[in-house]
Amino acid sequence: MNAAPMQDITAPAREEALVPAPPRTGRSQPRRLAIITLGFSTALGLGLAGGLNMHRLVDLNQTATWLQQTGSTLQSGFEAARHEIGSKIASFTSRPVSVAQASKRRPQRCRAMATL
């Protein structure tokens, strides 16, 4: 079987690797500027239209009430979680259990698992 001839790969000279890219020519620069300007003006127009009509979409009194209710619900949830975590930590530190006692205890199974 004849092996395919391999070509030697050489690294380019240092001067060749640092050649700057040729300058761009053509109409791409003005077109790009026009597209960017159109995008910014569209975003500004949509933001202005949305801002002017915001009072029709949102009732500020209702929003304030909803935010207060949500805040109190979150606060009570955090308080309950903090209390639960504190009681778990307290239960770990209040009853010292030796390794021998812990190994003697068997985990409780439910009746369905015991019959299997």
C-alpha positions, 0 to 999 in steps of 0.5 A: 500500500502506498502512503499518500505523500505528506506536505511539510507544514511551515509557520508563516514568517512573523511579518506575514502574520501581522499584515493588517486587514485591507480597508473595507470598500463599498456601501456597507458603512452608510447602510450599517449606519442607516440600520442602526439609526432606524433601530434606535429611532424605532426603540425610542418611538415604541418606548415613548408610545408605551410610556404615554399609554402606561396610565391606561394599562396600570392602576397605581392604587391597585398596584400598590395594594398588590405589592403590599400583599405580596411583600407581607406574604413573602415576609411571612414565608421567610419568617416561617422558613427561618423559624423551621430552620432554627428549630431543626438546628436546635433539635440537632444540638439539644439531643446528643446521640452517640454513634452506637445509639444511632447505629442501633436505631432502624429506620421506620418503614411504612406498611406498604414497604414492609409487605414487599 
